Amino acid sequence: MTTLLTEQDVVTIHAANGLWLTAVDAERATGWQLKPEGMCRDDRCVPLPKTALRDNQVDLAAFWQSLGAPVVHDDAKNIWVLGASAEERNKTLAGSIVPDFTLPDLAGQPHTLSALRGKKVFLTTWASW
């Protein structure tokens, strides 16, 4: 059994030789449906290279990479993660609004994010864990 993590869900599926899935399992895991024109979701269809399709099975890793999205797995290839593409992440971030907060600088002077509206702000964080 293979565990597949996506933005939407965690799915346990049968995969072979990497991430080869039946068309039914690929759709259940990702929402993309195999059609004659390729993998389709809503009104978007992406052609599949011939090497990513055989006997009604889809090389989901190859397909996901063709979307420009990252694919990672553990050494045993029992756990796979299908990440969001840079385009999807950018769309999500472009519409995000950071909540207002106040933090002190190194001299103890408090600074509020909303006071910097209209200015470019570089915000970085760090955690020891």
C-alpha positions as CSV (number, residue, x, y, z in Angstrom):
1,M,0.0,0.0,0.0
2,T,1.1,3.5,-0.8
3,T,0.2,6.7,1.1
4,L,-0.3,9.7,-1.2
5,L,-0.5,13.2,0.3
6,T,-2.0,16.0,-1.7
7,E,-3.2,19.5,-0.9
8,Q,-6.7,18.2,-0.6
9,D,-6.4,14.8,1.1
10,V,-4.4,11.8,2.3
11,V,-5.2,8.7,0.3
12,T,-4.1,5.1,0.6
13,I,-3.8,3.4,-2.8
14,H,-2.1,0.5,-4.6
15,A,0.8,1.8,-6.7
16,A,3.3,-0.1,-8.7
17,N,6.8,0.6,-10.0
18,G,6.9,4.1,-8.6
19,L,3.6,5.9,-8.8
20,W,1.8,4.0,-11.5
21,L,-2.0,4.0,-10.6
22,T,-5.1,2.8,-12.2
23,A,-7.1,5.7,-13.8
24,V,-9.8,5.2,-11.0
25,D,-7.2,5.6,-8.2
26,A,-5.5,8.6,-9.9
27,E,-8.9,10.3,-10.1
28,R,-9.8,9.5,-6.5
29,A,-6.4,10.8,-5.3
30,T,-6.2,14.0,-7.3
31,G,-9.5,14.8,-9.0
32,W,-7.9,14.5,-12.4
33,Q,-9.8,12.1,-14.7
34,L,-8.2,10.1,-17.5
35,K,-9.9,10.9,-20.9
36,P,-8.8,10.3,-24.5
37,E,-7.4,13.8,-24.6
38,G,-5.3,13.3,-21.5
39,M,-5.8,14.0,-17.8
40,C,-8.7,16.4,-17.2
41,R,-10.2,18.3,-14.3
42,D,-13.0,20.7,-14.7
43,D,-12.4,22.4,-18.1
44,R,-8.7,21.8,-18.2
45,C,-7.1,18.9,-20.0
46,V,-3.4,18.1,-20.1
47,P,-2.1,15.7,-22.7
48,L,-0.2,12.7,-21.4
49,P,3.1,11.6,-23.0
50,K,2.8,8.1,-24.3
51,T,5.4,6.9,-21.8
52,A,3.1,8.0,-18.9
53,L,0.2,5.8,-19.9
54,R,-0.1,2.0,-20.2
55,D,-2.9,-0.6,-19.8
56,N,-5.3,2.0,-18.3
57,Q,-2.7,3.0,-15.7
58,V,-1.2,6.5,-15.3
59,D,2.3,7.4,-14.2
60,L,1.0,10.0,-11.7
61,A,4.5,11.3,-10.8
62,A,5.3,12.0,-14.5
63,F,1.9,13.7,-14.9
64,W,2.3,15.8,-11.8
65,Q,5.7,16.9,-12.9
66,S,4.3,17.9,-16.3
67,L,2.1,20.3,-14.4
68,G,5.2,22.0,-13.0
69,A,4.4,20.7,-9.5
70,P,6.9,19.0,-7.2
71,V,6.7,15.3,-6.4
72,V,8.7,13.7,-3.5
73,H,8.7,10.3,-1.9
74,D,10.5,8.4,0.9
75,D,13.3,6.0,0.1
76,A,11.0,3.0,0.1
77,K,8.5,4.8,-2.2
78,N,5.7,4.0,0.2
79,I,4.8,7.7,0.9
80,W,4.4,10.2,-1.9
81,V,3.7,13.9,-1.7
82,L,2.2,15.8,-4.7
83,G,2.9,19.5,-4.1
84,A,1.2,22.6,-5.5
85,S,2.9,24.2,-8.5
86,A,4.6,27.6,-8.1
87,E,1.7,29.1,-10.1
88,E,-0.9,27.7,-7.7
89,R,1.1,28.9,-4.7
90,N,1.6,32.4,-6.2
91,K,-2.2,32.7,-6.9
92,T,-2.9,31.7,-3.3
93,L,-0.4,34.1,-1.8
94,A,-1.4,37.0,-4.1
95,G,-4.9,37.1,-2.5
96,S,-3.7,36.6,1.0
97,I,-3.8,39.4,3.6
98,V,-1.4,39.1,6.5
99,P,-3.0,39.7,9.9
100,D,-1.8,42.9,11.6
101,F,0.8,42.4,14.4
102,T,3.3,44.3,16.5
103,L,6.7,43.1,17.3
104,P,9.8,44.8,18.9
105,D,13.0,45.3,17.0
106,L,16.4,44.5,18.5
107,A,16.4,47.8,20.4
108,G,12.9,47.0,21.9
109,Q,11.1,49.6,19.8
110,P,7.7,48.2,18.7
111,H,6.7,48.1,15.1
112,T,3.2,47.4,13.7
113,L,2.9,45.9,10.3
114,S,-0.1,48.0,9.3
115,A,2.0,51.2,9.8
116,L,4.1,50.0,6.8
117,R,1.2,49.7,4.4
118,G,2.1,50.9,0.9
119,K,5.8,50.2,1.6
120,K,7.8,47.1,0.5
121,V,8.3,44.8,3.5
122,F,10.7,41.9,3.8
123,L,9.5,39.6,6.6
124,T,11.5,36.6,7.6
125,T,10.9,34.1,10.4
126,W,13.0,31.5,12.1
127,A,12.3,28.6,14.4
128,S,14.6,26.3,16.2
129,W,12.6,23.2,15.5
